[in-house]
Structures are given as structure tokens and as C-alpha cells.
Amino acid sequence: MNRITINEETSYSNIALGFWRLLDWNLTDKELIYFLEQCLDLGITTMDHADIYGNYQVEESFGKALNDRPDLKNKMEIVTKCGIVYKSSTARVKYYNYSKEYIIQQVDRSLKNLGVDTINTLLLHRPSEMLNPEEVSEAFDELYQNGKVRNFGVSNFLPEQYRTLKQYVHVPLVTNQIELSPLNMENMENGVLDLALQEKIPPFIWSPLAGGKIFTGNDQAETRLRKTLEIIREEIGANDIGEVVFAWLLSHPANLIPITGSGEIDLVKTPINALEYKLTLEQWYMIWTAVKGHKVP
């Protein structure tokens, strides 16, 4: 599989594996280990987590399953996120916390739960109106100097939010994890992907299949899209329209890293198979036109 180079020390697999729904996969520890072995054999080494996934339980479940397999952990790049606080017995509302104390606390928690000494890449999960970039910078510096985090980035940040934080931090921001699919092109239109190209930061892509609406949606745009995807599927010889969608994303020049969130190895192979296809510009814009319902300006 292709590798996306971040810096001299870090590269990511071109497809990442996401664990948001790990608990829904209902895998035993032994089954999860076997699944991860299969993914690693396919070339997927980048694992996407967040402290809140599974109501704060996913990282611990992942780490527990791999307690006796440091050989597998050593083959992985661990990406995780922090900053969202869920409503609970100790929080009256959902909110964002990017205080130095909280960032460091959550990193320590993730390290313990995952059973690793270092997080490859830490992302700020969502932009916050109350984010103090000086305090975030202090947290990043301490985590980097202590060897707890190697790289830093953001998630769901708009260009000005990214640029503001960049002015304060002393460590490079290496990625912006964003939502993107044919049914949600907002981040192609608001300057986020332009920023990624300008800064040379390959973005991680969440919800690349629009939460399944690619296959099941029944409004006009979704119906037009499916018909167009099927035409292109036949033209390129893909197995299904999911492969066409991933090929559409992977054709973009910003070195996108789609995240697959499936616990089924056959579905994990969908984006991997898509690496074999390169859409023509005409095919790429056929998909754009199908969703928009009009030709390009």
C-alpha cells in the first residue's frame, strides 16, 4: 500500500482504520487481534482513535486486547483525539476543553488505556470558541518534550482556525481530519482542502461513504449519484460503487487518507481495492455533477 510521508520520522498508510464503532463490532479480544493482523497484512497500519469513542471505552478495549501483542502495536501508528467532554454525572452539558491540564490529562489517559508509551499523532477533536492557543502550545511543548506525543494536528478546523493555532504552536501541525464524501463536499468549497495543499498536510477523511447514504439514500441527489457511480463502476471494472467513491477521494491531489470504520475485513478491502483505480477528470466531475444537479460554472 502507498505510504503518505509526513516528516522524516512519520508516514501513514494511505487508508486508515477507525475505531469509533469498535464496541459495536462485538469482537472478542482474540477476534480483534486476528482482524488487526489481517489489516496489517493488507498494509493498513494507521489506527484512528479518540478518547471519547465508545463513551470513553474504546481505547481501553483496544489496549486490553493487545496487551500481550506488543509486536502488533509496534507496527502501528496510533492517532487519537481529545478535547470533547461528554455530558455526564460530572458535566452538565457537552463542551470542549483545551486547557493545558485537560489535554495532558487526556493524553496520559489514552497512553494508559491504549497500553503504549507514545502517541504518534494527537489531534484537537473540534474547534472551540474558548480555545486559548497559548495554553495549547504549552501543552503540546510539554507532551513533545516528554516523548508522549510525536506529532500534532487538528480535526474539523476551518482555515482561519488552523492558521490561528499555527501562529502559536512551536511544533508543526501535520494534518486536519475532516468530513468529506461526494454527498458532503463542504470542505472542498470552504478552503479546507486548499489549505491542506498550501500547507502540505495530508487530511484524514471521516465518513467517506456519508454514513452509508451512498448506498441507501433516496433523495434526488443520492439517486442521481448512485446511477452515476454504477456507470463509472462498469467503466473502470470496480467491484461495487463503494470502491468508486473511495477512488473519487483518492484521485484528489491533496493526498487524502480515508478512514474506514468497518470491523469486517471484506469491507476494509473496499478502499484498498480503490487504490488500483484512477478516475479521469471527466469521471470525477460526473460524480460532482450528479450530486450538484448542474454542470460546473
PyMOL commands that set and color helices and strands:
alter all, ss='L'
color gray80, all
select helices_A, chain A and resi 22-25+29-42+53-56+58-65+70-73+100-114+133-145+159-166+186-189+192-199+210-216+220-236+241-250+265-274+281-292
alter helices_A, ss='H'
color red, helices_A
select strands_A, chain A and resi 3-5+11-13+16-18+46-48+77-82+84-85+95-96+119-124+149-155+173-179+204-206+257-260
alter strands_A, ss='S'
color yellow, strands_A
deselect
rebuild
show_as cartoon
